[in-house]
Amino acid sequence: MSTVSVIVEYDVKKAHLDEFLALIRGHAARTKANEPGCLQFDVLKPQDSGLATKVFLYEKYVDQAAFQAHLDGPQIAKLRASNYRAMQDGSRPVMLDPAEGA
């Protein structure tokens, strides 16, 4: 089985940026602490100040089953129950595969 990696790009409303970051950082910490299949979960901000309202997540799981457990689990349920969607103008997940020969 191969690992599963995903990047999620959020376009956050400027007025809610600090609140969103606190919420998503808590989600990342809970995921890393409580989901043994989570290998990495980073919350990232662009260096480019022109992209100040963008927030990126980089997540890596041991396999597809671990990723699906995350999607179905209590950490994501808690996030979905919050008002995090109202704080953003959209999100875009991108599933990643290792580049062959890299």
C-alpha positions in Angstrom: 0.0 0.0 0.0 1.2 3.5 -0.7 0.8 6.6 1.3 -1.9 9.2 0.6 -1.0 12.9 0.4 -3.3 15.8 0.0 -3.0 19.6 -0.2 -6.0 21.7 0.6 -6.1 25.4 -0.4 -8.4 27.7 1.5 -9.4 31.2 0.5 -10.2 32.7 3.8 -12.2 35.9 4.3 -9.8 38.5 5.7 -11.9 39.4 8.7 -11.9 35.8 9.8 -8.2 34.9 9.1 -7.0 34.7 12.7 -10.1 32.8 13.8 -9.8 30.4 10.9 -6.1 29.8 11.6 -6.7 29.0 15.3 -9.5 26.6 14.3 -7.5 24.8 11.6 -4.4 24.6 13.8 -6.5 22.9 16.5 -7.9 20.5 13.9 -4.4 19.6 12.8 -3.1 19.1 16.3 -6.1 16.8 17.2 -5.6 14.9 14.0 -1.9 14.3 14.7 -2.5 13.4 18.3 -5.5 11.1 17.8 -5.1 9.5 14.4 -2.3 7.0 14.2 -2.6 6.8 10.4 -1.7 10.5 10.1 2.0 10.9 9.3 2.0 14.6 8.8 -0.4 17.5 9.0 1.0 21.0 8.4 -0.9 24.3 8.3 1.0 26.7 5.9 0.8 30.3 4.9 2.3 31.7 1.6 5.3 33.9 1.9 3.8 36.2 -0.8 1.9 39.0 1.0 -0.4 39.2 -2.0 -1.8 35.8 -1.0 -2.3 36.8 2.7 -5.8 35.2 2.9 -4.7 31.8 1.5 -4.1 28.9 3.9 -2.8 25.6 2.8 -2.9 22.2 4.5 -0.4 19.4 3.7 -1.6 16.1 5.0 0.0 12.6 4.7 -1.6 9.3 5.7 -0.1 5.8 5.9 -2.7 4.6 3.3 -6.1 5.2 1.8 -7.9 3.5 4.7 -6.2 5.9 7.2 -7.2 8.9 5.0 -10.8 7.6 4.8 -10.8 7.1 8.6 -9.8 10.7 8.9 -12.7 11.8 6.6 -15.1 9.8 8.6 -13.7 10.4 12.1 -14.4 12.7 15.0 -11.7 15.3 14.2 -13.2 16.2 10.9 -16.7 16.0 12.3 -15.8 18.6 14.9 -14.3 20.9 12.2 -17.4 20.5 10.0 -19.7 21.3 13.0 -17.8 24.6 13.4 -18.5 27.7 11.3 -15.2 27.2 9.4 -17.1 27.2 6.0 -18.6 30.6 6.8 -15.0 32.0 7.3 -13.9 31.1 3.8 -14.7 31.9 0.2 -13.9 28.4 -1.0 -11.5 25.5 -0.7 -9.8 23.1 -3.2 -8.4 19.8 -2.2 -5.7 18.2 -4.5 -4.8 14.6 -4.1 -1.1 13.9 -4.8 0.9 10.9 -6.1 4.7 10.6 -6.0 6.3 11.6 -9.3 7.8 8.6 -10.9 11.6 8.7 -11.0 11.8 11.6 -8.6 
